[in-house]
Amino acid sequence: MKILDPHLKDAVHKWRDGKRFVKEGVKLYLEGTDTLVGSVFTLDTCIRNFSRFTRCSLGEAIKCVMFNPARCLGIENRKGMLRAGADADMVILDRSGNVLST
């Protein structure tokens, strides 16, 4: 089971090592505790939140999740930007940061 699946139903789910986690909305936590184990926010939601919380532009927020990670991994020559020779992994967003096409 993919724990970060945004389509996962709100319920208690089996996890690893016999543990179980609870999904409530976008929060995931260990059953019987308030220990967060993750969330199911989609990346476009994270980008919009980052832009809103930091007051940076949507373009700056997108760069934070595209180019900067690619540079940290040493793969910026083929990921994280649009240019000849780069991989064509594209998502089209509207001006508000909502996914239009992948």
N, CA, C and O atoms as a GROMACS GRO file, in nm:
protein
  408
    1MET      N    1   0.084  -0.118   0.000
    1MET     CA    2   0.000   0.000   0.000
    1MET      C    3   0.089   0.124   0.000
    1MET      O    4   0.186   0.132   0.075
    2LYS      N    5   0.055   0.218  -0.083
    2LYS     CA    6   0.129   0.343  -0.087
    2LYS      C    7   0.073   0.436   0.018
    2LYS      O    8  -0.041   0.482   0.008
    3ILE      N    9   0.152   0.465   0.120
    3ILE     CA   10   0.105   0.546   0.231
    3ILE      C   11   0.074   0.689   0.189
    3ILE      O   12  -0.012   0.754   0.250
    4LEU      N   13   0.141   0.740   0.088
    4LEU     CA   14   0.121   0.879   0.048
    4LEU      C   15   0.020   0.895  -0.065
    4LEU      O   16   0.016   1.001  -0.128
    5ASP      N   17  -0.059   0.794  -0.091
    5ASP     CA   18  -0.160   0.800  -0.197
    5ASP      C   19  -0.268   0.900  -0.159
    5ASP      O   20  -0.339   0.878  -0.061
    6PRO      N   21  -0.285   1.010  -0.235
    6PRO     CA   22  -0.386   1.110  -0.199
    6PRO      C   23  -0.528   1.057  -0.211
    6PRO      O   24  -0.621   1.121  -0.162
    7HIS      N   25  -0.547   0.941  -0.276
    7HIS     CA   26  -0.681   0.885  -0.291
    7HIS      C   27  -0.713   0.781  -0.184
    7HIS      O   28  -0.820   0.720  -0.186
    8LEU      N   29  -0.622   0.762  -0.090
    8LEU     CA   30  -0.642   0.668   0.020
    8LEU      C   31  -0.764   0.711   0.101
    8LEU      O   32  -0.779   0.829   0.134
    9LYS      N   33  -0.850   0.617   0.134
    9LYS     CA   34  -0.971   0.648   0.210
    9LYS      C   35  -0.938   0.678   0.355
    9LYS      O   36  -0.844   0.622   0.411
   10ASP      N   37  -1.016   0.768   0.417
   10ASP     CA   38  -1.001   0.794   0.560
   10ASP      C   39  -1.037   0.667   0.636
   10ASP      O   40  -1.150   0.621   0.628
   11ALA      N   41  -0.941   0.612   0.708
   11ALA     CA   42  -0.961   0.486   0.781
   11ALA      C   43  -0.832   0.449   0.852
   11ALA      O   44  -0.732   0.521   0.844
   12VAL      N   45  -0.835   0.336   0.921
   12VAL     CA   46  -0.715   0.277   0.980
   12VAL      C   47  -0.659   0.178   0.879
   12VAL      O   48  -0.733   0.096   0.825
   13HIS      N   49  -0.528   0.186   0.854
   13HIS     CA   50  -0.464   0.102   0.752
   13HIS      C   51  -0.345   0.028   0.812
   13HIS      O   52  -0.278   0.078   0.902
   14LYS      N   53  -0.319  -0.092   0.760
   14LYS     CA   54  -0.200  -0.168   0.800
   14LYS      C   55  -0.078  -0.096   0.744
   14LYS      O   56  -0.080  -0.040   0.635
   15TRP      N   57   0.030  -0.101   0.823
   15TRP     CA   58   0.154  -0.039   0.781
   15TRP      C   59   0.263  -0.142   0.792
   15TRP      O   60   0.239  -0.258   0.761
   16ARG      N   61   0.381  -0.106   0.834
   16ARG     CA   62   0.492  -0.200   0.842
   16ARG      C   63   0.515  -0.242   0.988
   16ARG      O   64   0.471  -0.175   1.081
   17ASP      N   65   0.583  -0.354   1.004
   17ASP     CA   66   0.617  -0.406   1.137
   17ASP      C   67   0.494  -0.422   1.227
   17ASP      O   68   0.503  -0.406   1.348
   18GLY      N   69   0.380  -0.455   1.167
   18GLY     CA   70   0.258  -0.477   1.244
   18GLY      C   71   0.191  -0.350   1.293
   18GLY      O   72   0.089  -0.357   1.362
   19LYS      N   73   0.246  -0.235   1.259
   19LYS     CA   74   0.187  -0.108   1.302
   19LYS      C   75   0.072  -0.072   1.208
   19LYS      O   76   0.060  -0.125   1.098
   20ARG      N   77  -0.010   0.018   1.257
   20ARG     CA   78  -0.121   0.068   1.176
   20ARG      C   79  -0.120   0.220   1.182
   20ARG      O   80  -0.078   0.280   1.280
   21PHE      N   81  -0.167   0.280   1.074
   21PHE     CA   82  -0.177   0.426   1.073
   21PHE      C   83  -0.319   0.466   1.040
   21PHE      O   84  -0.395   0.390   0.979
   22VAL      N   85  -0.352   0.586   1.082
   22VAL     CA   86  -0.485   0.641   1.059
   22VAL      C   87  -0.472   0.753   0.958
   22VAL      O   88  -0.383   0.837   0.968
   23LYS      N   89  -0.562   0.753   0.859
   23LYS     CA   90  -0.569   0.865   0.765
   23LYS      C   91  -0.695   0.944   0.797
   23LYS      O   92  -0.806   0.889   0.797
   24GLU      N   93  -0.677   1.071   0.826
   24GLU     CA   94  -0.787   1.165   0.846
   24GLU      C   95  -0.761   1.286   0.760
   24GLU      O   96  -0.671   1.365   0.790
   25GLY      N   97  -0.836   1.302   0.656
   25GLY     CA   98  -0.812   1.414   0.564
   25GLY      C   99  -0.675   1.401   0.501
   25GLY      O  100  -0.647   1.303   0.434
   26VAL      N  101  -0.590   1.501   0.523
   26VAL     CA  102  -0.455   1.497   0.466
   26VAL      C  103  -0.351   1.451   0.566
   26VAL      O  104  -0.233   1.442   0.533
   27LYS      N  105  -0.394   1.420   0.690
   27LYS     CA  106  -0.299   1.378   0.795
   27LYS      C  107  -0.293   1.227   0.805
   27LYS      O  108  -0.393   1.157   0.789
   28LEU      N  109  -0.172   1.177   0.831
   28LEU     CA  110  -0.149   1.036   0.859
   28LEU      C  111  -0.076   1.028   0.993
   28LEU      O  112   0.026   1.094   1.012
   29TYR      N  113  -0.127   0.947   1.085
   29TYR     CA  114  -0.059   0.933   1.213
   29TYR      C  115  -0.071   0.790   1.264
   29TYR      O  116  -0.161   0.716   1.224
   30LEU      N  117   0.023   0.752   1.353
   30LEU     CA  118   0.022   0.617   1.410
   30LEU      C  119  -0.104   0.598   1.493
   30LEU      O  120  -0.142   0.685   1.571
   31GLU      N  121  -0.166   0.484   1.475
   31GLU     CA  122  -0.289   0.452   1.548
   31GLU      C  123  -0.262   0.459   1.698
   31GLU      O  124  -0.162   0.407   1.747
   32GLY      N  125  -0.353   0.525   1.770
   32GLY     CA  126  -0.343   0.534   1.915
   32GLY      C  127  -0.248   0.641   1.965
   32GLY      O  128  -0.225   0.652   2.085
   33THR      N  129  -0.192   0.720   1.874
   33THR     CA  130  -0.098   0.826   1.912
   33THR      C  131  -0.132   0.953   1.835
   33THR      O  132  -0.222   0.954   1.751
   34ASP      N  133  -0.059   1.059   1.864
   34ASP     CA  134  -0.070   1.180   1.783
   34ASP      C  135   0.057   1.200   1.701
   34ASP      O  136   0.088   1.311   1.658
   35THR      N  137   0.133   1.092   1.681
   35THR     CA  138   0.258   1.095   1.606
   35THR      C  139   0.230   1.094   1.456
   35THR      O  140   0.179   0.996   1.402
   36LEU      N  141   0.263   1.205   1.390
   36LEU     CA  142   0.243   1.213   1.246
   36LEU      C  143   0.342   1.124   1.174
   36LEU      O  144   0.460   1.118   1.210
   37VAL      N  145   0.294   1.054   1.072
   37VAL     CA  146   0.381   0.971   0.989
   37VAL      C  147   0.385   1.022   0.845
   37VAL      O  148   0.451   0.962   0.760
   38GLY      N  149   0.315   1.131   0.818
   38GLY     CA  150   0.317   1.186   0.684
   38GLY      C  151   0.190   1.263   0.653
   38GLY      O  152   0.108   1.292   0.740
   39SER      N  153   0.177   1.294   0.526
   39SER     CA  154   0.056   1.361   0.478
   39SER      C  155   0.032   1.316   0.336
   39SER      O  156   0.117   1.252   0.274
   40VAL      N  157  -0.083   1.348   0.285
   40VAL     CA  158  -0.116   1.313   0.147
   40VAL      C  159  -0.143   1.438   0.064
   40VAL      O  160  -0.221   1.434  -0.031
   41PHE      N  161  -0.078   1.548   0.102
   41PHE     CA  162  -0.087   1.667   0.018
   41PHE      C  163  -0.024   1.636  -0.117
   41PHE      O  164   0.080   1.570  -0.124
   42THR      N  165  -0.085   1.683  -0.223
   42THR     CA  166  -0.024   1.669  -0.355
   42THR      C  167   0.081   1.779  -0.371
   42THR      O  168   0.077   1.880  -0.302
   43LEU      N  169   0.175   1.759  -0.462
   43LEU     CA  170   0.284   1.854  -0.478
   43LEU      C  171   0.233   1.992  -0.520
   43LEU      O  172   0.288   2.093  -0.476
   44ASP      N  173   0.129   1.997  -0.603
   44ASP     CA  174   0.078   2.128  -0.642
   44ASP      C  175   0.020   2.202  -0.522
   44ASP      O  176   0.032   2.324  -0.514
   45THR      N  177  -0.042   2.131  -0.429
   45THR     CA  178  -0.091   2.194  -0.306
   45THR      C  179   0.026   2.245  -0.223
   45THR      O  180   0.019   2.355  -0.168
   46CYS      N  181   0.133   2.167  -0.214
   46CYS     CA  182   0.252   2.210  -0.139
   46CYS      C  183   0.312   2.336  -0.201
   46CYS      O  184   0.355   2.426  -0.130
   47ILE      N  185   0.317   2.341  -0.334
   47ILE     CA  186   0.372   2.458  -0.402
   47ILE      C  187   0.288   2.582  -0.371
   47ILE      O  188   0.342   2.687  -0.338
   48ARG      N  189   0.156   2.569  -0.381
   48ARG     CA  190   0.069   2.683  -0.352
   48ARG      C  191   0.084   2.726  -0.206
   48ARG      O  192   0.090   2.846  -0.177
   49ASN      N  193   0.089   2.630  -0.114
   49ASN     CA  194   0.106   2.663   0.028
   49ASN      C  195   0.239   2.734   0.053
   49ASN      O  196   0.244   2.834   0.123
   50PHE      N  197   0.346   2.681  -0.005
   50PHE     CA  198   0.478   2.743   0.012
   50PHE      C  199   0.476   2.887  -0.038
   50PHE      O  200   0.528   2.977   0.028
   51SER      N  201   0.416   2.908  -0.154
   51SER     CA  202   0.407   3.043  -0.211
   51SER      C  203   0.328   3.134  -0.118
   51SER      O  204   0.368   3.248  -0.092
   52ARG      N  205   0.217   3.085  -0.068
   52ARG     CA  206   0.132   3.166   0.020
   52ARG      C  207   0.202   3.194   0.153
   52ARG      O  208   0.201   3.307   0.200
   53PHE      N  209   0.262   3.092   0.215
   53PHE     CA  210   0.322   3.108   0.348
   53PHE      C  211   0.447   3.195   0.344
   53PHE      O  212   0.474   3.268   0.440
   54THR      N  213   0.524   3.188   0.236
   54THR     CA  214   0.649   3.264   0.228
   54THR      C  215   0.634   3.394   0.150
   54THR      O  216   0.724   3.478   0.150
   55ARG      N  217   0.521   3.411   0.085
   55ARG     CA  218   0.493   3.527   0.000
   55ARG      C  219   0.588   3.535  -0.120
   55ARG      O  220   0.608   3.643  -0.176
   56CYS      N  221   0.645   3.422  -0.159
   56CYS     CA  222   0.725   3.421  -0.281
   56CYS      C  223   0.631   3.402  -0.400
   56CYS      O  224   0.515   3.364  -0.383
   57SER      N  225   0.681   3.428  -0.518
   57SER     CA  226   0.598   3.410  -0.637
   57SER      C  227   0.578   3.261  -0.662
   57SER      O  228   0.653   3.177  -0.613
   58LEU      N  229   0.476   3.230  -0.739
   58LEU     CA  230   0.451   3.092  -0.777
   58LEU      C  231   0.571   3.037  -0.854
   58LEU      O  232   0.609   2.921  -0.835
   59GLY      N  233   0.631   3.118  -0.938
   59GLY     CA  234   0.750   3.077  -1.013
   59GLY      C  235   0.866   3.042  -0.922
   59GLY      O  236   0.937   2.944  -0.946
   60GLU      N  237   0.887   3.122  -0.817
   60GLU     CA  238   0.994   3.092  -0.721
   60GLU      C  239   0.965   2.962  -0.646
   60GLU      O  240   1.056   2.883  -0.621
   61ALA      N  241   0.840   2.940  -0.610
   61ALA     CA  242   0.803   2.817  -0.539
   61ALA      C  243   0.824   2.696  -0.629
   61ALA      O  244   0.872   2.592  -0.583
   62ILE      N  245   0.790   2.708  -0.756
   62ILE     CA  246   0.810   2.598  -0.850
   62ILE      C  247   0.959   2.568  -0.864
   62ILE      O  248   0.999   2.451  -0.868
   63LYS      N  249   1.042   2.671  -0.872
   63LYS     CA  250   1.187   2.650  -0.881
   63LYS      C  251   1.237   2.573  -0.759
   63LYS      O  252   1.327   2.490  -0.770
   64CYS      N  253   1.179   2.600  -0.643
   64CYS     CA  254   1.220   2.530  -0.521
   64CYS      C  255   1.194   2.381  -0.527
   64CYS      O  256   1.266   2.303  -0.463
   65VAL      N  257   1.095   2.338  -0.603
   65VAL     CA  258   1.065   2.194  -0.611
   65VAL      C  259   1.114   2.131  -0.741
   65VAL      O  260   1.103   2.010  -0.759
   66MET      N  261   1.168   2.211  -0.831
   66MET     CA  262   1.219   2.157  -0.958
   66MET      C  263   1.370   2.166  -0.966
   66MET      O  264   1.441   2.066  -0.953
   67PHE      N  265   1.418   2.286  -0.987
   67PHE     CA  266   1.561   2.304  -1.014
   67PHE      C  267   1.649   2.278  -0.892
   67PHE      O  268   1.749   2.208  -0.902
   68ASN      N  269   1.612   2.334  -0.778
   68ASN     CA  270   1.698   2.320  -0.660
   68ASN      C  271   1.720   2.175  -0.620
   68ASN      O  272   1.835   2.138  -0.595
   69PRO      N  273   1.617   2.089  -0.613
   69PRO     CA  274   1.642   1.948  -0.582
   69PRO      C  275   1.728   1.879  -0.689
   69PRO      O  276   1.815   1.799  -0.656
   70ALA      N  277   1.703   1.910  -0.815
   70ALA     CA  278   1.784   1.851  -0.922
   70ALA      C  279   1.930   1.890  -0.906
   70ALA      O  280   2.019   1.808  -0.925
   71ARG      N  281   1.954   2.016  -0.872
   71ARG     CA  282   2.092   2.062  -0.851
   71ARG      C  283   2.156   1.991  -0.732
   71ARG      O  284   2.272   1.952  -0.738
   72CYS      N  285   2.080   1.975  -0.624
   72CYS     CA  286   2.134   1.904  -0.506
   72CYS      C  287   2.170   1.760  -0.538
   72CYS      O  288   2.264   1.705  -0.481
   73LEU      N  289   2.096   1.698  -0.630
   73LEU     CA  290   2.122   1.560  -0.669
   73LEU      C  291   2.224   1.548  -0.782
   73LEU      O  292   2.263   1.438  -0.820
   74GLY      N  293   2.266   1.663  -0.835
   74GLY     CA  294   2.364   1.662  -0.943
   74GLY      C  295   2.308   1.619  -1.077
   74GLY      O  296   2.382   1.570  -1.163
   75ILE      N  297   2.177   1.635  -1.096
   75ILE     CA  298   2.114   1.594  -1.222
   75ILE      C  299   2.048   1.712  -1.293
   75ILE      O  300   1.958   1.695  -1.375
   76GLU      N  301   2.094   1.834  -1.259
   76GLU     CA  302   2.031   1.954  -1.317
   76GLU      C  303   2.053   1.966  -1.467
   76GLU      O  304   1.987   2.047  -1.532
   77ASN      N  305   2.145   1.887  -1.523
   77ASN     CA  306   2.165   1.892  -1.668
   77ASN      C  307   2.054   1.819  -1.743
   77ASN      O  308   2.041   1.834  -1.864
   78ARG      N  309   1.972   1.739  -1.671
   78ARG     CA  310   1.863   1.670  -1.740
   78ARG      C  311   1.728   1.679  -1.669
   78ARG      O  312   1.627   1.638  -1.725
   79LYS      N  313   1.725   1.733  -1.548
   79LYS     CA  314   1.600   1.747  -1.472
   79LYS      C  315   1.590   1.888  -1.418
   79LYS      O  316   1.690   1.956  -1.396
   80GLY      N  317   1.466   1.933  -1.396
   80GLY     CA  318   1.445   2.058  -1.326
   80GLY      C  319   1.437   2.182  -1.411
   80GLY      O  320   1.426   2.293  -1.358
   81MET      N  321   1.444   2.167  -1.543
   81MET     CA  322   1.433   2.284  -1.630
   81MET      C  323   1.388   2.240  -1.769
   81MET      O  324   1.399   2.123  -1.806
   82LEU      N  325   1.339   2.335  -1.843
   82LEU     CA  326   1.301   2.310  -1.982
   82LEU      C  327   1.414   2.358  -2.072
   82LEU      O  328   1.442   2.477  -2.080
   83ARG      N  329   1.478   2.264  -2.139
   83ARG     CA  330   1.582   2.300  -2.235
   83ARG      C  331   1.612   2.178  -2.321
   83ARG      O  332   1.578   2.066  -2.285
   84ALA      N  333   1.676   2.202  -2.434
   84ALA     CA  334   1.711   2.093  -2.524
   84ALA      C  335   1.799   1.992  -2.451
   84ALA      O  336   1.894   2.030  -2.383
   85GLY      N  337   1.767   1.864  -2.466
   85GLY     CA  338   1.843   1.757  -2.406
   85GLY      C  339   1.797   1.716  -2.267
   85GLY      O  340   1.839   1.613  -2.216
   86ALA      N  341   1.711   1.796  -2.205
   86ALA     CA  342   1.660   1.762  -2.072
   86ALA      C  343   1.542   1.667  -2.086
   86ALA      O  344   1.476   1.663  -2.190
   87ASP      N  345   1.515   1.589  -1.980
   87ASP     CA  346   1.399   1.501  -1.980
   87ASP      C  347   1.272   1.586  -1.988
   87ASP      O  348   1.266   1.695  -1.932
   88ALA      N  349   1.173   1.535  -2.057
   88ALA     CA  350   1.049   1.610  -2.079
   88ALA      C  351   0.943   1.570  -1.977
   88ALA      O  352   0.833   1.529  -2.015
   89ASP      N  353   0.975   1.583  -1.849
   89ASP     CA  354   0.878   1.559  -1.742
   89ASP      C  355   0.808   1.692  -1.717
   89ASP      O  356   0.865   1.782  -1.656
   90MET      N  357   0.684   1.704  -1.764
   90MET     CA  358   0.618   1.834  -1.757
   90MET      C  359   0.482   1.825  -1.690
   90MET      O  360   0.411   1.726  -1.702
   91VAL      N  361   0.448   1.932  -1.619
   91VAL     CA  362   0.316   1.952  -1.562
   91VAL      C  363   0.276   2.093  -1.601
   91VAL      O  364   0.353   2.187  -1.581
   92ILE      N  365   0.157   2.108  -1.655
   92ILE     CA  366   0.106   2.240  -1.692
   92ILE      C  367   0.016   2.288  -1.579
   92ILE      O  368  -0.080   2.221  -1.542
   93LEU      N  369   0.049   2.406  -1.524
   93LEU     CA  370  -0.029   2.466  -1.416
   93LEU      C  371  -0.099   2.591  -1.465
   93LEU      O  372  -0.052   2.657  -1.558
   94ASP      N  373  -0.212   2.624  -1.402
   94ASP     CA  374  -0.274   2.753  -1.431
   94ASP      C  375  -0.203   2.859  -1.347
   94ASP      O  376  -0.110   2.828  -1.272
   95ARG      N  377  -0.247   2.984  -1.358
   95ARG     CA  378  -0.180   3.094  -1.288
   95ARG      C  379  -0.190   3.083  -1.136
   95ARG      O  380  -0.113   3.146  -1.063
   96SER      N  381  -0.284   3.002  -1.088
   96SER     CA  382  -0.300   2.981  -0.944
   96SER      C  383  -0.223   2.860  -0.893
   96SER      O  384  -0.221   2.835  -0.773
   97GLY      N  385  -0.160   2.786  -0.984
   97GLY     CA  386  -0.082   2.669  -0.944
   97GLY      C  387  -0.160   2.540  -0.943
   97GLY      O  388  -0.114   2.440  -0.886
   98ASN      N  389  -0.277   2.538  -1.005
   98ASN     CA  390  -0.357   2.416  -1.015
   98ASN      C  391  -0.315   2.338  -1.139
   98ASN      O  392  -0.290   2.398  -1.244
   99VAL      N  393  -0.308   2.206  -1.128
   99VAL     CA  394  -0.265   2.122  -1.240
   99VAL      C  395  -0.371   2.122  -1.350
   99VAL      O  396  -0.488   2.093  -1.325
  100LEU      N  397  -0.328   2.155  -1.471
  100LEU     CA  398  -0.414   2.149  -1.589
  100LEU      C  399  -0.388   2.023  -1.669
  100LEU      O  400  -0.480   1.963  -1.724
  101SER      N  401  -0.260   1.983  -1.677
  101SER     CA  402  -0.223   1.868  -1.758
  101SER      C  403  -0.088   1.814  -1.712
  101SER      O  404  -0.004   1.887  -1.661
  102THR      N  405  -0.070   1.682  -1.732
  102THR     CA  406   0.060   1.620  -1.702
  102THR      C  407   0.106   1.543  -1.823
  102THR      O  408   0.214   1.482  -1.820
   0.00000   0.00000   0.00000
